[in-house]
């Protein structure tokens, strides 16, 4: 249902706390039993808003919030590679 609604394999694996390759394999097998599933997924994916928050962005936001709670400030340009990655 998530795939047919337009979520990517990576998003599904993140939300369901499953390994990416396991979800991917499951969807490949599922396509054999539901032949129009991929077309339905692609149509739904094309209709998503360009402002849809990706899994990568959500992970970055979570890391930035964790940094803020730990340091009491937003990340800044610095020598620390972790803070630098959150600043960009």
C-alpha positions, 0 to 999 in steps of 0.5 A: 500500500505504501509503495502504491501510494508513491513512497520510495523503497528507501522511505518504506524501509525507514518507516517500517524499520526494515533493511532496504534490500529486503523491502526491495526484494519483497516489492519485486516479488509482489510485482509478479502477483500484482502486475500494475503495481509499479505503474501505480507507484510511478503515477503516485510518485509523479504526483508528489509535491516537489516540497515532499520531505525526503528520508535523507532530509528527515534524517538530517533534521533529526540530527540537527535537533539532536545537536541543538539539544546537546549544545544549545545552539544551531550548528555552525561552520567549524573544524568538527566534521559532524557539525560542519555536515549539519551546517551545510 
